[in-house]
């Protein structure tokens, strides 16, 4: 009966919650003529606009996304015209003849001139390219002769250049006047000091190795070692000293023992600060005159200006990297907050895409309107992202997610948008203001930044409104679909109302191997309940995403390394680009040395091909030597003569030999003198070719005595070029080996650190069927520990009240029998037979015990509340066991639909049961019998049967967790009708402290029993109103009564003798519970009675931390102080009767009501901390942990809320009728009751850990009450039995 | 339970704090208040040292055009005691802010999230970056711009009067101390432009104080939740 009322209540509540949905803020509200401030009007307008916009976005997601993508692409289109970023040098070529130093100010139309080409260059570079050879080659010559005498020529050339003086009408000019005077090397370059010129003209040549002194050169026994001495050790990537001094790349110099061409090439580099055409011409002519280059056809009419971009050094990179790290941390922390969506990472990606594309759009728009960005994009990018921010996106998500779930997606999006509209607009206005202020700083860089930021903000707003909102709506729709999919099978499985534990339909119920074993539910079922976060972890583990990302990152890193290596691919690319660009193109193809393209020869000299093709055939060597009598000068003049001796040829690549150098060549040369070339340019003048032919005699004359002692090199079969290649291969092989080693090392480390081979056995897709190993996708298997429930049998009827203090356990069944159990062992210590009865009735008890022994299993049947026993049962309700061994499933499946029978008008019902004739000596057997008979045809469910003599108590004191199923009354407010005769009353509330049992009766009588001896210690009968709830704290008892009054009792103990402590119950971590010895005289004194604590019956009473909290039907919660029973607060906030309250030692107070709302209160101030609507129907129980609030409702849903934010983390669908039974064992372990089983959940993830079946037969008696003891045991009632379940793993943890 | 905490750890990598949250058994070892204080101080100290090094590098870049090949040494180009001083100062400030909050009894409620803190740090680095990279016409303009940016930082991320007061007083004190050091010759500005440094120093100090206070408050929030957890466990 009570359950019927509950149903009506809950339906009512449901209806109310549906009707009472918050009014949608549509535009119509605007028309209300109420006077409001401008601000409010604006706010309303904005919110209405956002609402409509949200509707639009959610209605047409695909077109809108297409539209946004199109607009993004359109806005990004101008970006194509921007040059690619890069730091490679840019070139510009002008003619030499009409060259003038460009003006500082760019004037007029520049034509093809680049914008950097103004003002004088940092320096002019004049290179004298020397090619020298000993010719004809003599077999008497040693390999050292190939380069010793040619190098020796550099000193005379240097002399010539230094002393060259040009005289004309304007005066005498020497090199000293024109060259770039350097003052000193950069302080950090000690090792360069001896080599590079430290003062005077910047004139660089190989002679610098010997301080430009011939004597040092002549006395140098080993030239190569001198040259090698200055090379940096290890792998060098930028310009080396050798390159600097020789002016040509190392392998082209020919200074080695293996030089087959026997031509030595080097340059003398003169750096000029002023340009004087006549001086340079005279120098050129002079040198050509001295050393004529016969077949040289190098062009000398172009000069190349090279502009260098800003360099990025490590020092600049560190702050940049720091800002990027901060940026990523920001993104990480932001996206971490996204929750309760279908795909968290998808949304995070959408958010990042929103921000990035808004940045791109802003740059594109700025470019479109002619505002070319001058700022370094990479540097300001993180700041722009931070300024634009992800906040709005997150706020939107949160707001949409927190809208009621039962709404349509469209409406949810619209509501969420309109809720946050005001704050979004406000924030945007604020940011725009700040940026506007920044614009008026009148600093160009800041102004530009601000302009970008404004455009970026606006485009970001646009994208948020269109792109992100739409993505969000799609996501939420997906989530709802997933929800639907999840719920459908569950409900389908439940429709036949099978009492077996819930299983998904496609899986046949597996054979339960043995009683009391732990069985996991189907993984399919479990997977659906996983929280999103855990799924991400699974996903990561499954796809090994982290490893792959690391691999990809390594590849990218290597790529970057290769790209940034100046000698590497980048130079090549730069060369390519400069070749293709009109600026760098000037006829002679500049060929990268390793391109196998046939070169273009200007001279058309067929012999010159030899100089290009490396390594002439070694077999021709003897012939060459034999034919080497031709004069050197004639070698070029006789083109048709067979090649004789070393040929000095001039090819097109000699024209601009500097191109073959590293592009950091010039910057590094200048940086040694602390001159930066960043954002500046240098002009490279056409080279002066110098050809020197030396006699073999000269070479022999210049020999150092040690040279001949040098062993003749065994000419290897490989060419010198190939050798350099070989080093490259070596490096590559070494790198590969190192990489493999690194991977192996990482792998070992990984295996050591993560011994669990997750991912290996988790072959993702195949979801494990039931009966497989209880193992998760990522290899985690819950500890298979022996959890065996301990059945405490003895009660003859359904357990109604449970109380425990950790050591003892008191239970009271519908029959009024109180049993005291040892919570450790499960032994029945005491049986307190018939409360309130005289001892004379003890005979009956023996009879009853006989009954018990007779019909063991069938006993539980009588206790089924749906049989109709629950409503009108009083302590004598004896089941009539006419139906021997009734099958339960039919009972459940034939469960009548109770809703049409609901009739709360109890006053009109006749008190029919009073006149029922007694059977078998008991008063109300007839009632029960009638209940049974009337239930046989299910449609006539006995609604009148519950109309006992105190119907009002039944109607008002409702609290049931289920929708017309097996749940019965629970502890405090179990309303059992008082008997018409009035002399016997039932126990409505039970509390246990120490060895005292406090029992509140329906007659208003408070009794204190000795739990050990089973004797009544004292009783109090001050009031006649039934005690609905009891709280027993230290020596105080608080009793809530049906009439809304609250009584405070004081338990006084007068110890006649030395006090005896009962050992067991007093230890442990329980708050010191009083221990009473049997000799004590216990007196229970009413200290205060708050007559009108509530206007309506008190439904819930909780006490902790010195506070007593009551919840009542009158929608309020009251907080009393325990000491002086003074009312501290009246908490109003619910729109329905209070059904659940939670308070603990840390003064956390939560309350739930019939309206499905959960409120968190601050007990110190009485203010409401948060307020959420969680359930359709009553909130049936509430538990708080440190981080979350767990609630269960009549909708059989257990919801887990974040305590600080009030956001629903996830929910667990319970089996029908078991919603109310839940408890928290530790901070992260939740236990819920099910049909004949209890389930353990990981609270952090909503992951089902274990299910423990309570009875061997496995029939589904719903667990309706669940009590968590302090020693990590749980007690649950299970029909007429109690089940004690220890959780050993939790015990380990607590220890 | 251990497996649970394991999965917890696996699930939230990345932030030290959530790590600390999930070190189930380890919590008991560090619930001691003083230990916690030391941990917080240590973290703040390291953050301060790191920021000092990076920002010093930014400032160095302004004055030196090119770097010798051994660039890394220029990170430590300033006096060795500057980063530790910055670290200590940031630790003190970061501990002082939550302390003052609790003394005044007005807990800081505004934007208490790590993402906001990260944003604050990024803006702080950005202010430094701007002061180092952007060429200003004169020092007055530089000072005004930086002051506006700093106050914008305060308004965006802090908005508490106590924070503002503490920031102003500490930045004034720090500027005074730096000036005293310079006059006594303990410390020298690298830049010959003396006024330049004096013009940005107070603003940078202010922004730094706000930033460190923000970090400190956020850390204290975590400690607070720890203590709650601890009492609950007890």
Interface residues (C-beta under 8 A of the other chain):
Chain A: X186 X187 X188 X189 X313 X314 X315 X316 X318 X319 X322 X323 X326 X327 X329 X330 X332 X333 X334 X336 X337 X379 X382 X383 X386 X389 X390 X391 X394 X434 X437 X438 X441 X442 X443 X445 X446 X533 X534 X536 X537 X671 X674 X676 X678 X780 X782 X783 X1145 X1146 X1185 X1186 X1226 X1227 X1228 X1229 X1242 X1244 X1245 X1289 X1290 X1292 X1293
Chain B: X1 X2 X3 X4 X6 X7 X8 X10 X11 X12 X14 X15 X54 X55 X57 X58 X60 X61 X65 X66 X67 X68 X69 X70 X71 X72 X74 X75 X113 X114 X115 X117 X118 X119 X121 X122 X123 X125 X126 X129 X130 X133 X134 X135 X136 X137 X141 X144 X145 X148 X149 X152 X156 X225 X228 X229 X231 X232 X233
